[in-house]
Amino acid sequence: MDTSGHSIINPGELPKQFGTDKFAFGTHAPILDYWSKLWRIEALRDTEADAKTRDMLRSGNIKRLLNIS
């Protein structure tokens, strides 16, 4: 799942429900701006996502999926 979906109402609950390894940062760029989608990750509370989880959501999961170091 990517994080760019407009219909995601409570993004902090989804990684808990499905697992933090199932999400990757998505932007819909160049059609839409990337910052508003990145802000969904940055705005997560510490109780929703710690620093490691935020790193996984920003780039770690997609790097793992694509086998990029």
C-alpha positions as CSV (number, residue, x, y, z in Angstrom):
1,M,0.0,0.0,0.0
2,D,1.2,3.5,-0.6
3,T,0.5,6.5,1.6
4,S,-0.8,8.8,-1.1
5,G,-4.4,7.7,-0.9
6,H,-6.8,10.6,-0.3
7,S,-9.4,8.2,1.3
8,I,-7.0,7.2,4.1
9,I,-8.7,8.7,7.1
10,N,-6.5,7.5,9.9
11,P,-3.1,6.7,8.5
12,G,-1.6,6.0,12.0
13,E,-3.8,2.9,12.5
14,L,-3.1,1.2,9.2
15,P,0.5,0.1,9.9
16,K,-0.6,-1.3,13.3
17,Q,-3.4,-3.2,11.6
18,F,-1.6,-4.5,8.5
19,G,2.1,-4.3,9.6
20,T,4.7,-1.5,9.1
21,D,6.4,-3.5,6.3
22,K,3.4,-3.3,4.0
23,F,3.5,0.5,3.4
24,A,5.6,2.7,1.2
25,F,5.6,6.4,0.6
26,G,3.6,7.4,-2.5
27,T,3.3,10.8,-4.0
28,H,1.2,10.8,-7.2
29,A,4.0,13.1,-8.5
30,P,4.2,14.8,-10.9
31,I,0.4,15.2,-11.0
32,L,0.1,16.2,-7.3
33,D,2.7,17.8,-4.9
34,Y,4.8,15.3,-2.9
35,W,4.9,17.4,0.3
36,S,1.3,16.9,1.3
37,K,1.7,13.1,1.0
38,L,5.0,13.2,2.9
39,W,3.3,15.2,5.6
40,R,1.0,12.3,6.3
41,I,4.0,10.4,7.6
42,E,5.7,13.3,9.3
43,A,2.5,14.2,11.2
44,L,2.1,10.7,12.8
45,R,2.2,10.9,16.6
46,D,5.0,9.2,18.4
47,T,2.4,6.7,19.7
48,E,1.5,5.9,16.1
49,A,5.0,5.6,14.6
50,D,8.5,5.8,16.1
51,A,11.5,7.0,14.2
52,K,12.3,3.6,12.7
53,T,8.8,3.1,11.5
54,R,8.8,6.6,9.8
55,D,12.1,5.7,8.1
56,M,10.4,2.4,6.9
57,L,7.4,4.3,5.5
58,R,9.5,7.1,3.9
59,S,11.9,4.8,2.0
60,G,12.9,1.6,3.8
61,N,10.1,-0.5,2.7
62,I,10.3,0.4,-1.0
63,K,14.1,0.0,-1.0
64,R,13.6,-3.5,0.5
65,L,10.9,-4.3,-2.1
66,L,13.1,-3.2,-5.0
67,N,16.2,-4.7,-3.4
68,I,18.0,-1.3,-3.4
69,S,20.6,-0.7,-0.7
